[in-house]
Amino acid sequence: MVPFPVFLSVVLLARNQSTRIETTVAEIAATVSRLVSDYEMIIVDNASDDDSVAVLQRMTAETGQPNLQVYALTKEVDPDTAFWVGLENALGDFVAVLDPMADDIVLVEAMLDKATSGIDIVLANNQQKPVQSISYRLAYTGFNMLYRYFSGAHLANDAPQFRLVSKRVVNFILQHPQPAIIYRHLPVTGGFSRVNLQYSSPPKTTRTKHLGESIDRGVRLLVSTTRAPMRLVTTLSMFGAGANLVYSVYVVLIGLFKPHVAPGWVSISLQQSGMFFLISLVLLVLAEYILNMASLSNEGPLYHVGQEFTSARMTRREKLNIEEVVLPAGQQSGDQAERVS
């Protein structure tokens, strides 16, 4: 097999995998090194609470894994944000993003074949999903239905986590103020050429996902990438205006045709209760929307890299035919004088 003449960056997400990370990285490196002429591997440790960071630091030593970069986060963040840490530091012509415990590196060959033919985004959807609780699956299905209704995109099918993107896609995302969120839904909204690949591979492990954190992530994604909240505000406002108009007609009809009505009591009471109810709903939606915008503008960075390691060996440097020669001081002066004359 002739390697693809490209520089490939592979971004891996890891958390609490100290017992298997060395083997996993070695297997992925062996596969990638056969596929491309040059590569780098970027591991984002998502705030592991075991000794994963120590293992990763040892892997970047002189005798460790070549072409490796490690970014150890100080606090756990959502997967999209963690992946973006690696993406924005990637140097390759193409960047492959995967969770080594859920995605199959073997598919990168087919993804590279598509990417080198001119496709900007290649997506890979694993038909075998990790087993999750019933409550999580119901919430996950409900969110995808809601997001598809508002945006026309089914994120689970149209924008899976396992993907390969070109460098120009990364540069495009860097121009946005919220790159991690843009990166998540870009395949279905960015206008870049894309292709979806389907495969079936059993996940290596089951990672339990917390329902509360997933709901918070889904709400932020929905508010940040769709017009649904403001559409809801305008719909309620229109409904309130229409209801107020209809109620005004009703009050006029009561005043004209029904005798023995206490002056103003019925109309004022009903109008106050109805209108205050609608105003409360409108204010609730506006408050949630404003709260989200305020949090995005006031909160600190989405992540903070506590430690960073780079391999002492870089195979692309070893391929360079350059020899560094230090000349004696007198010879350097003579050469300089000759050049001046």
Secondary structure, 3 states (H helix, E strand, C coil): CCCEEEEEEEEEEECCCCCCHHHHHHHHHHHHHHHEEEEEEEEEECCCCCCHHHHHHHHCCCCCCCCEEEEEECCCCCHHHHHHHHHCCCCCCEEEEECCCCCCHHHHHHHHHHHCCCCCEEEEEECCCCCCCHHHHHHHHHHHHHHHHHHCCCHHHHCCCCEEEEHHHHHHHCCCCCHHHHHHHHHHHCCCCEEEEEECCCCCCCCCCCHHHHHHHHHHHHHHHCCHHHHHHHHHHHHHHHHHHHHHHHHHHHHHHCCCCCCCHHHHHHHHHHHHHHHHHHHHHHHHHHHHHHHHHHCCCCCCEEEEEECCCCHHHHCCCCCCCCCCHHHHHHHHHHHHC
